[in-house]
Amino acid sequence: MLTTRFPELVGCDVPIQQAGMGFYAHPPLATAVAKAGGLGLVSVYGHYGGSPDRIAQLLDATHDHAPGAIGANFIMHGVDPAVAEESVATAAARVRVVDFFYSNPDRALIDIVHAAGALACWQVGSPDEARAAVDAGCDFVIAQGAGAGGHVRGTVCLLPLLDEVLEAVDVPVLAAGGIGSGRTMAAVMAAGADGVRVGTRFIAAEEAEAHPVIVAALIAARAQDTVVTDAFNGGDGRSSTRRSGSCVPR
């Protein structure tokens, strides 16, 4: 079994974190990942998680079926500021890790996580953002390269970014963005990552409950089928200017 600082810190068996992916990162997928030895994440923000009461329901249902490590994923632009602190506190009381993305690191939120006895992590797109996350109290960070799917924070390819983030901080660092096979995982681990964050690859898992057409397209896709667009759809039919990467059939 491959052992790094990440599984030792989180309490899982393998250095793999499932990414938060909106509707796909729901209790069945997070539970399956946790049972397999990784860190499973449940998306608990915006249209999927919603209110603190809904977050409690989601995570209580997950906890009842998952003996392993479970985390809650917040994409902060989708969180109602009026209930942000209550939402984070609700999640932190029920999971091992609270995972943040798409805003500047916030010490107040991290303090809430630690007060509940959970760990805090932040996905970053630059070494400066990684340093800010650690300065704010994060227990580990995720370096997200420009090849990632969904919301993309940075503009630098993964390996150069990973190298800079490893130099910038001394907490465990996971690599994210284009990790879809054992070979790519081995490459970033050899480069110094303490683990990997995998998103799109998990959509093909039965527990993600994706439509069969989507699963078939993902399995058939190659690197050249990835499209980077500024026409991001937030899931409610409205577009935004956030960068997004995704594998689509030609």
C-alpha positions in Angstrom: 0.0 0.0 0.0 1.3 3.4 -1.0 1.7 5.6 2.1 2.2 9.4 2.1 1.4 12.2 4.5 -2.1 12.5 3.0 -3.7 9.2 4.0 -2.0 9.3 7.3 -3.5 12.8 8.0 -7.0 12.0 6.7 -7.3 8.4 7.9 -7.9 6.8 4.5 -6.0 3.9 2.9 -5.0 5.2 -0.5 -3.8 8.7 -1.5 -6.8 9.6 -3.7 -9.4 12.2 -3.1 -12.6 12.2 -5.1 -13.4 15.7 -6.4 -16.5 17.6 -5.7 -18.5 17.5 -9.0 -22.0 18.9 -8.3 -24.7 16.3 -8.7 -22.2 13.5 -9.3 -20.5 14.0 -6.0 -23.5 12.8 -4.1 -23.6 10.3 -1.2 -23.6 7.1 -3.3 -20.3 8.0 -5.1 -18.6 9.4 -1.9 -19.6 6.3 0.0 -18.1 4.0 -2.7 -14.9 5.9 -2.8 -14.6 5.9 1.0 -15.3 2.1 1.1 -12.6 1.6 -1.5 -10.0 3.4 0.7 -10.0 7.0 -0.7 -11.5 10.2 0.6 -15.0 10.6 -0.8 -16.5 14.1 -1.1 -20.2 15.1 -1.1 -21.0 18.5 -2.7 -23.0 20.4 -0.2 -23.2 23.9 -1.8 -25.8 25.8 -3.8 -28.4 24.0 -5.7 -27.3 20.5 -4.5 -26.6 21.1 -0.8 -28.5 24.2 -0.1 -29.5 25.0 3.5 -27.7 23.9 6.6 -30.6 21.5 7.3 -30.2 20.0 3.8 -26.5 19.6 4.4 -27.1 17.8 7.6 -29.5 15.4 5.9 -27.0 14.7 3.1 -24.1 14.0 5.3 -26.0 12.1 7.9 -27.2 9.8 5.1 -23.7 9.4 3.9 -22.2 8.7 7.3 -24.7 5.9 7.9 -23.3 3.9 5.0 -19.7 4.9 4.8 -17.1 3.4 7.2 -14.2 5.4 5.7 -13.1 8.9 5.2 -15.8 11.4 4.0 -15.5 15.1 3.2 -17.8 18.0 2.4 -17.1 20.1 -0.7 -18.0 23.8 -0.8 -17.5 25.8 -4.0 -17.8 29.1 -2.3 -19.4 31.2 -5.0 -22.4 28.8 -4.7 -22.8 29.3 -1.0 -25.3 31.9 0.4 -23.2 34.3 2.4 -26.0 34.7 5.0 -25.6 31.0 6.0 -22.0 30.3 5.0 -20.7 30.0 8.6 -23.6 27.9 9.7 -23.3 25.7 6.7 -19.6 25.1 7.3 -20.2 24.3 10.9 -23.0 21.9 10.1 -20.7 20.0 7.7 -17.6 20.1 9.9 -19.5 18.4 12.7 -20.3 15.4 10.4 -17.2 14.8 8.3 -13.4 14.3 8.5 -12.5 17.0 5.9 -14.2 20.2 4.8 -13.0 21.1 1.2 -13.1 24.6 -0.1 -12.7 26.0 -3.6 -13.3 29.1 -5.8 -12.7 31.9 -3.4 -9.8 33.4 -1.4 -8.8 31.3 1.6 -10.8 32.4 4.7 -9.4 32.0 8.2 -12.8 32.4 9.8 -14.2 29.4 7.9 -11.1 27.3 8.6 -11.4 28.1 12.3 -15.0 26.9 12.3 -13.8 23.6 10.7 -11.1 23.1 13.3 -13.4 24.0 16.2 -15.6 21.0 15.2 -12.5 18.7 15.1 -12.4 18.4 11.3 -9.6 19.1 8.8 -9.7 21.9 6.3 -8.3 21.9 2.7 -8.4 24.5 -0.1 -8.0 23.9 -3.8 -5.6 26.5 -5.3 -4.4 27.6 -8.7 -1.1 29.4 -7.8 1.7 29.2 -5.2 0.5 32.5 -3.7 -2.9 31.1 -3.2 -1.4 28.0 -1.6 0.6 30.1 0.8 -2.5 32.1 1.7 -4.4 28.8 2.4 -1.7 27.6 4.7 -1.4 30.9 6.4 -5.2 30.8 7.0 -4.7 27.4 8.7 -5.4 24.8 6.1 -4.2 21.3 6.9 -3.5 20.4 3.2 -3.9 22.0 -0.2 -4.8 20.8 -3.7 -2.8 22.2 -6.6 -5.2 22.3 -9.6 -3.6 22.5 -13.0 -5.2 24.1 -16.1 -6.1 20.7 -17.5 -8.8 20.2 -14.8 -12.5 19.8 -15.7 -15.3 21.9 -14.4 -14.3 25.0 -12.5 -10.7 25.9 -13.2 -8.9 28.3 -10.8 -5.5 28.6 -12.3 -3.9 28.9 -15.8 -0.7 26.9 -15.3 -0.2 23.3 -16.4 -0.2 20.8 -13.5 3.5 19.8 -13.2 4.9 23.3 -13.2 2.2 24.4 -10.8 2.8 21.4 -8.5 6.5 22.1 -8.4 5.9 25.7 -7.4 3.3 24.8 -4.7 5.6 22.1 -3.2 8.3 24.7 -2.9 5.8 27.2 -1.3 4.2 25.2 1.5 5.1 22.4 3.9 1.7 20.8 4.3 0.6 17.8 2.2 -0.2 18.7 -1.4 -2.5 16.8 -3.7 -2.3 17.1 -7.5 -5.5 17.8 -9.6 -6.2 18.2 -13.3 -6.1 15.5 -15.8 -5.5 12.6 -13.4 -7.3 9.8 -15.2 -5.1 6.8 -15.0 -2.6 5.0 -12.9 0.2 6.3 -15.1 -0.7 9.9 -14.6 -1.1 9.3 -10.8 2.3 7.7 -10.7 3.8 10.7 -12.6 2.6 13.3 -10.1 3.5 11.2 -7.1 7.0 10.8 -8.5 7.1 14.6 -8.8 6.4 14.9 -5.1 2.6 15.1 -4.6 1.2 13.4 -1.5 -1.8 12.2 -3.4 -4.2 13.0 -6.2 -7.7 14.5 -6.6 -9.7 12.8 -9.3 -12.9 14.1 -10.8 -14.0 13.3 -14.3 -12.7 9.7 -14.2 -15.2 9.0 -11.3 -18.2 10.2 -13.4 -17.8 6.9 -15.3 -18.3 5.0 -12.0 -21.7 3.3 -11.6 -22.3 5.1 -8.3 -22.0 8.6 -9.9 -25.3 7.7 -11.7 -24.4 9.7 -14.8 -26.5 9.2 -18.0 -25.1 6.3 -20.1 -24.5 8.6 -23.0 -22.3 10.7 -20.9 -20.4 7.7 -19.5 -19.9 6.3 -23.1 -18.6 9.7 -24.3 -16.1 10.0 -21.4 -14.8 6.5 -21.9 -14.3 7.1 -25.6 -12.8 10.6 -25.2 -9.1 11.4 -25.8 -7.0 14.3 -24.7 -7.7 16.2 -27.9 -11.5 16.1 -27.1 -11.0 18.5 -24.1 -12.4 21.9 -24.6 -11.7 25.0 -22.5 -14.5 27.5 -22.6 -15.6 30.7 -20.9 -19.3 29.8 -21.5 -19.7 28.0 -18.2 -23.2 26.7 -17.3 -23.9 26.9 -13.6 -26.5 24.1 -13.7 -29.5 26.4 -13.7 -29.4 27.4 -17.3 -27.4 30.6 -16.8 -23.9 31.0 -18.2 -21.0 32.7 -16.6 -17.5 33.7 -17.5 -15.7 31.2 -15.3 -13.2 29.0 -17.0 -14.3 25.4 -17.5 -12.7 22.3 -19.0 -14.5 19.2 -20.1 -14.1 16.1 -22.2 -16.8 16.1 -24.9 -17.4 13.9 -28.0 -16.5 15.6 -31.3 
